[in-house]
Amino acid sequence: MTAKRMKIWKKFSLWIVCSLGLLAIVVAVVGWKLSTPFTTNQWDRIKQSKQFDGKTFINTVPEGGAGDVIDSLRQSMLGDEERVPISILPVDDISADMFENAPKPGLRIAWLGHATSMVEIGGKRIMFDPVLSERASPFSSFGPKRFHRSPIRLDHIKGIDAVFISHNHYDHFDRVTIQRLAATGTQIFVPVGLKSTLQSWGVSDNQISEVDWWQESTFSGLTIVPTPARHYSNRGLFDFKKTLWVSWSVISPEHRVFFSGDSGYSSDFAKIGAAYGPFDATLIKIGAYGPGEFWQDVHMTPEESMQTHLDLGGKVMVPVHWATFNLAYHDWREPIQRAITAAQDKSIRLATPRIGQMFEPNEPLPRSKWWEQVK
């Protein structure tokens, strides 16, 4: 190599090193800014939790390793699954008029897409993991985008008595939606560690209920129980497993509802069923699983979701956490197809409502296979 070429190569190498260094700094700064903010009081609360081992929160049943990372990356880039629908999904819009009045007695459920669900129970209207934004992302211009419009316009929503957050991932804990709900007076229930995030979003302390596994409380005639889940948490690069994740059991004098949030399968569900079941309805995730041992330990397969429903003593199962965001490596229809087969094998009453369709579990269930009509 000539001296001239050597000089050019050195300059190019220096440029590469500087560029990579600058990129690393940018990524670290953004990752730090996105990470959960903790105050001294928040850390004191975290350390009191039996689920915190001094460094991170832990699962009752430990998850396995990351599995074959190379195979997962290959499938992510080269898989030929139809992960995003190529045509519009049917949505039942919920009008603003619905929120003008308190709900009637009874139990009604509406799946709003992904994990977001609205339930009327004990004369109260509640929501689980409300995400009404266009993207499940900290950024408005990129990140997983919705397959379908939200059945509820954000500016229409009000009269929600309580919201229950399972964990802090962006597809379950959305700043814009939470700020809108907080402005209407909604009480927000979150697992340990998330209070400081809500405070940083401007939510009043008296609207925040921060709770730990099995910490039973009451709210407007409802019994609220944050129950275990098998998952993890983070919003940035420096808060991995620094906040807790939960499932939710909500009980009125007449009805019981369970919401899984994100979770892998574990023996915890049988314990929840023994303590608080049987449940009139279970809302259990069926999508975003695999490949790899770690994925399947923290995201149930549809077959495991059916077993979870049985462990809980569920009467009607509502499949959630599918058909809204591209977050996994399977065909977007696959979770519901596998769920139907597994439900039939186990004689489970499975509801398959359209997105936004409200129904009552004690009446004939919605069972249309609407996804088969999507091109």
TIVOVEX-112612 format. One record per residue (C-alpha): residue in one letter; x negated, y negated, z. Coordinates in steps of 0.05 Angstrom, whole numbers, plus 5000, padded with zeros to 4 digits. Last residue first. Layout:
BEGIN
+----+------+------+------+
! aa !    x !    y !    z !
+----+------+------+------+
!  A !    X !    Y !    Z !
...
+----+------+------+------+
% end
This chain:
BEGIN
+----+------+------+------+
! aa !    x !    y !    z !
+----+------+------+------+
!  K ! 6156 ! 5197 ! 5044 !
!  V ! 6193 ! 5189 ! 5110 !
!  Q ! 6257 ! 5231 ! 5110 !
!  E ! 6223 ! 5287 ! 5149 !
!  W ! 6207 ! 5236 ! 5204 !
!  W ! 6282 ! 5229 ! 5219 !
!  K ! 6288 ! 5300 ! 5244 !
!  S ! 6354 ! 5285 ! 5279 !
!  R ! 6361 ! 5313 ! 5349 !
!  P ! 6393 ! 5258 ! 5390 !
!  L ! 6420 ! 5293 ! 5452 !
!  P ! 6494 ! 5307 ! 5467 !
!  E ! 6508 ! 5271 ! 5533 !
!  N ! 6473 ! 5281 ! 5601 !
!  P ! 6408 ! 5251 ! 5574 !
!  E ! 6441 ! 5185 ! 5554 !
!  F ! 6415 ! 5153 ! 5490 !
!  M ! 6382 ! 5089 ! 5465 !
!  Q ! 6352 ! 5089 ! 5395 !
!  G ! 6291 ! 5042 ! 5390 !
!  I ! 6248 ! 5091 ! 5350 !
!  R ! 6295 ! 5147 ! 5328 !
!  P ! 6311 ! 5196 ! 5382 !
!  T ! 6283 ! 5267 ! 5384 !
!  A ! 6309 ! 5297 ! 5450 !
!  L ! 6284 ! 5365 ! 5470 !
!  R ! 6324 ! 5413 ! 5514 !
!  I ! 6272 ! 5466 ! 5528 !
!  S ! 6285 ! 5539 ! 5510 !
!  K ! 6210 ! 5557 ! 5516 !
!  D ! 6199 ! 5580 ! 5444 !
!  Q ! 6246 ! 5525 ! 5419 !
!  A ! 6207 ! 5472 ! 5457 !
!  A ! 6141 ! 5498 ! 5428 !
!  T ! 6168 ! 5495 ! 5357 !
!  I ! 6196 ! 5425 ! 5368 !
!  A ! 6132 ! 5400 ! 5400 !
!  R ! 6089 ! 5427 ! 5342 !
!  Q ! 6130 ! 5388 ! 5292 !
!  I ! 6131 ! 5327 ! 5337 !
!  P ! 6055 ! 5326 ! 5344 !
!  E ! 6041 ! 5341 ! 5270 !
!  R ! 6079 ! 5282 ! 5241 !
!  W ! 6020 ! 5232 ! 5244 !
!  D ! 5973 ! 5283 ! 5215 !
!  H ! 5917 ! 5296 ! 5265 !
!  Y ! 5851 ! 5262 ! 5279 !
!  A ! 5870 ! 5213 ! 5334 !
!  L ! 5887 ! 5140 ! 5349 !
!  N ! 5928 ! 5118 ! 5289 !
!  F ! 5982 ! 5078 ! 5324 !
!  T ! 6058 ! 5085 ! 5323 !
!  A ! 6081 ! 5156 ! 5309 !
!  W ! 6061 ! 5188 ! 5375 !
!  H ! 6056 ! 5174 ! 5450 !
!  V ! 6126 ! 5199 ! 5470 !
!  P ! 6166 ! 5263 ! 5470 !
!  V ! 6231 ! 5260 ! 5511 !
!  M ! 6244 ! 5324 ! 5551 !
!  V ! 6312 ! 5338 ! 5583 !
!  K ! 6321 ! 5380 ! 5646 !
!  G ! 6251 ! 5375 ! 5676 !
!  G ! 6229 ! 5421 ! 5732 !
!  L ! 6162 ! 5386 ! 5733 !
!  D ! 6124 ! 5449 ! 5715 !
!  L ! 6172 ! 5460 ! 5658 !
!  H ! 6159 ! 5392 ! 5629 !
!  T ! 6084 ! 5403 ! 5637 !
!  Q ! 6090 ! 5468 ! 5599 !
!  M ! 6123 ! 5431 ! 5542 !
!  S ! 6067 ! 5379 ! 5542 !
!  E ! 6016 ! 5435 ! 5540 !
!  E ! 6047 ! 5459 ! 5475 !
!  P ! 6046 ! 5388 ! 5447 !
!  T ! 5971 ! 5383 ! 5462 !
!  M ! 5953 ! 5342 ! 5523 !
!  H ! 5902 ! 5286 ! 5522 !
!  V ! 5849 ! 5281 ! 5577 !
!  D ! 5822 ! 5352 ! 5575 !
!  Q ! 5836 ! 5359 ! 5501 !
!  W ! 5793 ! 5299 ! 5484 !
!  F ! 5736 ! 5323 ! 5528 !
!  E ! 5735 ! 5393 ! 5496 !
!  G ! 5732 ! 5368 ! 5425 !
!  P ! 5782 ! 5353 ! 5370 !
!  G ! 5828 ! 5333 ! 5397 !
!  Y ! 5894 ! 5302 ! 5420 !
!  A ! 5930 ! 5237 ! 5403 !
!  G ! 6003 ! 5259 ! 5409 !
!  I ! 6052 ! 5295 ! 5455 !
!  K ! 6059 ! 5247 ! 5513 !
!  I ! 6114 ! 5262 ! 5563 !
!  L ! 6177 ! 5225 ! 5581 !
!  T ! 6213 ! 5271 ! 5629 !
!  A ! 6288 ! 5268 ! 5642 !
!  D ! 6335 ! 5291 ! 5696 !
!  F ! 6275 ! 5309 ! 5738 !
!  P ! 6274 ! 5369 ! 5786 !
!  G ! 6233 ! 5346 ! 5818 !
!  Y ! 6199 ! 5302 ! 5870 !
!  A ! 6151 ! 5343 ! 5912 !
!  A ! 6152 ! 5411 ! 5876 !
!  G ! 6152 ! 5377 ! 5808 !
!  I ! 6094 ! 5333 ! 5827 !
!  K ! 6055 ! 5393 ! 5852 !
!  A ! 6070 ! 5430 ! 5787 !
!  F ! 6045 ! 5370 ! 5749 !
!  D ! 5980 ! 5366 ! 5788 !
!  S ! 5960 ! 5435 ! 5762 !
!  S ! 5931 ! 5401 ! 5700 !
!  Y ! 5945 ! 5383 ! 5628 !
!  G ! 5910 ! 5322 ! 5600 !
!  S ! 5940 ! 5254 ! 5612 !
!  D ! 5962 ! 5188 ! 5583 !
!  G ! 6026 ! 5160 ! 5613 !
!  S ! 6066 ! 5219 ! 5640 !
!  F ! 6133 ! 5186 ! 5656 !
!  F ! 6181 ! 5222 ! 5702 !
!  V ! 6254 ! 5204 ! 5714 !
!  R ! 6300 ! 5223 ! 5772 !
!  H ! 6374 ! 5206 ! 5777 !
!  E ! 6432 ! 5195 ! 5826 !
!  P ! 6402 ! 5159 ! 5887 !
!  S ! 6349 ! 5130 ! 5842 !
!  I ! 6280 ! 5159 ! 5831 !
!  V ! 6220 ! 5137 ! 5789 !
!  S ! 6161 ! 5184 ! 5783 !
!  W ! 6102 ! 5153 ! 5747 !
!  S ! 6036 ! 5180 ! 5719 !
!  V ! 5971 ! 5147 ! 5741 !
!  W ! 5903 ! 5120 ! 5721 !
!  L ! 5855 ! 5086 ! 5769 !
!  T ! 5805 ! 5030 ! 5754 !
!  K ! 5729 ! 5036 ! 5751 !
!  K ! 5732 ! 5096 ! 5705 !
!  F ! 5688 ! 5061 ! 5653 !
!  D ! 5683 ! 4987 ! 5672 !
!  F ! 5619 ! 4964 ! 5637 !
!  L ! 5631 ! 4973 ! 5563 !
!  G ! 5701 ! 4943 ! 5559 !
!  R ! 5773 ! 4960 ! 5573 !
!  N ! 5763 ! 5024 ! 5612 !
!  S ! 5801 ! 5082 ! 5641 !
!  Y ! 5803 ! 5158 ! 5648 !
!  H ! 5853 ! 5216 ! 5644 !
!  R ! 5884 ! 5271 ! 5685 !
!  A ! 5947 ! 5242 ! 5717 !
!  P ! 5970 ! 5238 ! 5790 !
!  T ! 6035 ! 5207 ! 5815 !
!  P ! 6051 ! 5134 ! 5827 !
!  V ! 6118 ! 5142 ! 5865 !
!  I ! 6173 ! 5090 ! 5863 !
!  T ! 6239 ! 5101 ! 5900 !
!  L ! 6293 ! 5056 ! 5870 !
!  G ! 6343 ! 5015 ! 5910 !
!  S ! 6314 ! 4948 ! 5889 !
!  F ! 6242 ! 4972 ! 5897 !
!  T ! 6218 ! 5025 ! 5945 !
!  S ! 6149 ! 5053 ! 5958 !
!  E ! 6111 ! 5119 ! 5955 !
!  Q ! 6036 ! 5119 ! 5953 !
!  W ! 6026 ! 5188 ! 5922 !
!  W ! 5969 ! 5164 ! 5878 !
!  D ! 5950 ! 5091 ! 5892 !
!  V ! 5988 ! 5026 ! 5885 !
!  E ! 5981 ! 4954 ! 5862 !
!  S ! 6048 ! 4917 ! 5863 !
!  I ! 6042 ! 4850 ! 5828 !
!  Q ! 6098 ! 4799 ! 5822 !
!  N ! 6081 ! 4766 ! 5889 !
!  D ! 6010 ! 4756 ! 5865 !
!  S ! 6033 ! 4713 ! 5807 !
!  V ! 6010 ! 4734 ! 5737 !
!  G ! 5962 ! 4685 ! 5705 !
!  W ! 5925 ! 4734 ! 5660 !
!  S ! 5865 ! 4734 ! 5707 !
!  Q ! 5912 ! 4754 ! 5763 !
!  L ! 5937 ! 4813 ! 5721 !
!  T ! 5865 ! 4836 ! 5711 !
!  S ! 5851 ! 4828 ! 5785 !
!  K ! 5910 ! 4872 ! 5802 !
!  L ! 5886 ! 4928 ! 5756 !
!  G ! 5840 ! 4964 ! 5805 !
!  V ! 5890 ! 5011 ! 5838 !
!  P ! 5947 ! 5031 ! 5792 !
!  V ! 5997 ! 4980 ! 5767 !
!  F ! 6070 ! 4961 ! 5783 !
!  I ! 6094 ! 4895 ! 5752 !
!  Q ! 6156 ! 4859 ! 5778 !
!  T ! 6189 ! 4821 ! 5721 !
!  G ! 6202 ! 4747 ! 5732 !
!  T ! 6213 ! 4724 ! 5660 !
!  A ! 6143 ! 4695 ! 5655 !
!  A ! 6115 ! 4762 ! 5678 !
!  L ! 6149 ! 4796 ! 5619 !
!  R ! 6117 ! 4749 ! 5569 !
!  Q ! 6049 ! 4755 ! 5603 !
!  I ! 6055 ! 4830 ! 5602 !
!  T ! 6071 ! 4832 ! 5528 !
!  V ! 6012 ! 4787 ! 5509 !
!  R ! 5963 ! 4824 ! 5554 !
!  D ! 5979 ! 4894 ! 5531 !
!  F ! 5966 ! 4954 ! 5577 !
!  H ! 5984 ! 5021 ! 5544 !
!  D ! 5952 ! 5020 ! 5475 !
!  Y ! 5897 ! 4974 ! 5502 !
!  H ! 5874 ! 5023 ! 5555 !
!  N ! 5887 ! 4999 ! 5626 !
!  H ! 5925 ! 5055 ! 5659 !
!  S ! 5996 ! 5080 ! 5673 !
!  I ! 6031 ! 5013 ! 5676 !
!  F ! 6102 ! 5009 ! 5705 !
!  V ! 6146 ! 4949 ! 5690 !
!  A ! 6203 ! 4926 ! 5734 !
!  D ! 6269 ! 4887 ! 5731 !
!  I ! 6269 ! 4874 ! 5657 !
!  G ! 6319 ! 4818 ! 5647 !
!  K ! 6281 ! 4788 ! 5589 !
!  I ! 6258 ! 4807 ! 5520 !
!  H ! 6281 ! 4765 ! 5462 !
!  D ! 6214 ! 4728 ! 5449 !
!  L ! 6178 ! 4794 ! 5443 !
!  R ! 6225 ! 4821 ! 5390 !
!  I ! 6248 ! 4890 ! 5409 !
!  P ! 6248 ! 4949 ! 5360 !
!  S ! 6174 ! 4936 ! 5347 !
!  R ! 6157 ! 4940 ! 5274 !
!  H ! 6128 ! 5004 ! 5247 !
!  F ! 6061 ! 5037 ! 5234 !
!  R ! 6029 ! 4991 ! 5286 !
!  K ! 5957 ! 4969 ! 5276 !
!  P ! 5896 ! 5000 ! 5310 !
!  G ! 5841 ! 4947 ! 5314 !
!  F ! 5831 ! 4882 ! 5276 !
!  S ! 5857 ! 4811 ! 5271 !
!  S ! 5889 ! 4800 ! 5338 !
!  F ! 5831 ! 4827 ! 5379 !
!  P ! 5835 ! 4861 ! 5447 !
!  S ! 5867 ! 4920 ! 5410 !
!  A ! 5931 ! 4960 ! 5406 !
!  R ! 5956 ! 4917 ! 5349 !
!  E ! 6022 ! 4884 ! 5329 !
!  S ! 6041 ! 4868 ! 5400 !
!  L ! 6100 ! 4901 ! 5435 !
!  V ! 6061 ! 4945 ! 5483 !
!  P ! 6103 ! 4962 ! 5545 !
!  D ! 6071 ! 5018 ! 5586 !
!  F ! 6137 ! 5040 ! 5619 !
!  M ! 6197 ! 4994 ! 5623 !
!  I ! 6252 ! 4984 ! 5673 !
!  R ! 6325 ! 4962 ! 5672 !
!  K ! 6361 ! 4970 ! 5738 !
!  G ! 6431 ! 4995 ! 5754 !
!  G ! 6404 ! 5059 ! 5784 !
!  I ! 6367 ! 5076 ! 5720 !
!  E ! 6363 ! 5041 ! 5653 !
!  V ! 6299 ! 5063 ! 5619 !
!  M ! 6255 ! 5029 ! 5567 !
!  S ! 6196 ! 5065 ! 5536 !
!  T ! 6128 ! 5046 ! 5507 !
!  A ! 6084 ! 5107 ! 5499 !
!  H ! 6078 ! 5102 ! 5423 !
!  G ! 6144 ! 5072 ! 5398 !
!  L ! 6204 ! 5042 ! 5432 !
!  W ! 6234 ! 5105 ! 5464 !
!  A ! 6301 ! 5085 ! 5493 !
!  I ! 6331 ! 5119 ! 5554 !
!  R ! 6397 ! 5114 ! 5591 !
!  L ! 6415 ! 5138 ! 5661 !
!  G ! 6478 ! 5117 ! 5698 !
!  P ! 6505 ! 5053 ! 5727 !
!  K ! 6514 ! 4995 ! 5677 !
!  P ! 6454 ! 4953 ! 5658 !
!  A ! 6449 ! 4880 ! 5678 !
!  N ! 6472 ! 4831 ! 5624 !
!  E ! 6438 ! 4784 ! 5575 !
!  F ! 6384 ! 4834 ! 5556 !
!  M ! 6429 ! 4872 ! 5508 !
!  D ! 6447 ! 4808 ! 5471 !
!  A ! 6376 ! 4801 ! 5446 !
!  S ! 6388 ! 4859 ! 5399 !
!  I ! 6352 ! 4925 ! 5400 !
!  D ! 6330 ! 4945 ! 5330 !
!  D ! 6336 ! 5018 ! 5311 !
!  V ! 6273 ! 5033 ! 5271 !
!  P ! 6263 ! 5078 ! 5210 !
!  L ! 6190 ! 5086 ! 5190 !
!  I ! 6165 ! 5049 ! 5128 !
!  S ! 6124 ! 5087 ! 5076 !
!  I ! 6053 ! 5114 ! 5071 !
!  P ! 6053 ! 5140 ! 5142 !
!  V ! 5984 ! 5136 ! 5175 !
!  R ! 5944 ! 5197 ! 5197 !
!  E ! 5958 ! 5237 ! 5134 !
!  E ! 5902 ! 5286 ! 5148 !
!  D ! 5843 ! 5291 ! 5099 !
!  G ! 5788 ! 5291 ! 5151 !
!  L ! 5722 ! 5261 ! 5127 !
!  M ! 5707 ! 5203 ! 5174 !
!  S ! 5740 ! 5227 ! 5239 !
!  Q ! 5727 ! 5300 ! 5222 !
!  R ! 5653 ! 5286 ! 5215 !
!  L ! 5651 ! 5245 ! 5279 !
!  S ! 5685 ! 5300 ! 5318 !
!  D ! 5638 ! 5353 ! 5289 !
!  I ! 5578 ! 5311 ! 5308 !
!  V ! 5604 ! 5300 ! 5378 !
!  D ! 5613 ! 5375 ! 5390 !
!  G ! 5641 ! 5376 ! 5461 !
!  A ! 5642 ! 5312 ! 5503 !
!  G ! 5638 ! 5353 ! 5566 !
!  G ! 5695 ! 5380 ! 5609 !
!  E ! 5745 ! 5343 ! 5651 !
!  P ! 5747 ! 5352 ! 5726 !
!  V ! 5814 ! 5374 ! 5756 !
!  T ! 5834 ! 5325 ! 5811 !
!  N ! 5807 ! 5270 ! 5766 !
!  I ! 5755 ! 5220 ! 5788 !
!  F ! 5751 ! 5145 ! 5799 !
!  T ! 5681 ! 5118 ! 5793 !
!  K ! 5619 ! 5101 ! 5834 !
!  G ! 5636 ! 5113 ! 5908 !
!  D ! 5678 ! 5175 ! 5895 !
!  F ! 5743 ! 5138 ! 5884 !
!  Q ! 5806 ! 5182 ! 5884 !
!  K ! 5813 ! 5176 ! 5960 !
!  S ! 5822 ! 5101 ! 5948 !
!  Q ! 5793 ! 5054 ! 6000 !
!  K ! 5735 ! 5036 ! 5955 !
!  I ! 5783 ! 5007 ! 5904 !
!  R ! 5815 ! 4960 ! 5954 !
!  D ! 5747 ! 4933 ! 5977 !
!  W ! 5727 ! 4924 ! 5905 !
!  Q ! 5790 ! 4883 ! 5893 !
!  N ! 5775 ! 4839 ! 5954 !
!  T ! 5706 ! 4824 ! 5927 !
!  T ! 5736 ! 4805 ! 5859 !
!  F ! 5734 ! 4850 ! 5799 !
!  P ! 5741 ! 4831 ! 5725 !
!  T ! 5756 ! 4890 ! 5679 !
!  S ! 5709 ! 4894 ! 5620 !
!  L ! 5726 ! 4854 ! 5558 !
!  K ! 5673 ! 4800 ! 5573 !
!  W ! 5620 ! 4853 ! 5587 !
!  G ! 5633 ! 4889 ! 5522 !
!  V ! 5632 ! 4823 ! 5484 !
!  V ! 5565 ! 4805 ! 5515 !
!  A ! 5536 ! 4875 ! 5505 !
!  V ! 5559 ! 4878 ! 5432 !
!  V ! 5530 ! 4809 ! 5418 !
!  I ! 5464 ! 4828 ! 5451 !
!  A ! 5460 ! 4893 ! 5413 !
!  L ! 5474 ! 4856 ! 5348 !
!  L ! 5418 ! 4806 ! 5363 !
!  G ! 5370 ! 4863 ! 5376 !
!  L ! 5391 ! 4899 ! 5313 !
!  S ! 5380 ! 4835 ! 5273 !
!  C ! 5313 ! 4822 ! 5306 !
!  V ! 5289 ! 4893 ! 5292 !
!  I ! 5312 ! 4891 ! 5220 !
!  W ! 5280 ! 4823 ! 5208 !
!  L ! 5214 ! 4847 ! 5239 !
!  S ! 5216 ! 4908 ! 5194 !
!  F ! 5228 ! 4864 ! 5133 !
!  K ! 5171 ! 4817 ! 5152 !
!  K ! 5124 ! 4876 ! 5164 !
!  W ! 5144 ! 4907 ! 5097 !
!  I ! 5131 ! 4842 ! 5060 !
!  K ! 5061 ! 4836 ! 5092 !
!  M ! 5046 ! 4909 ! 5074 !
!  R ! 5068 ! 4896 ! 5003 !
!  K ! 5020 ! 4837 ! 4997 !
!  A ! 4963 ! 4876 ! 5030 !
!  T ! 4973 ! 4932 ! 4980 !
!  M ! 5000 ! 5000 ! 5000 !
+----+------+------+------+
% end
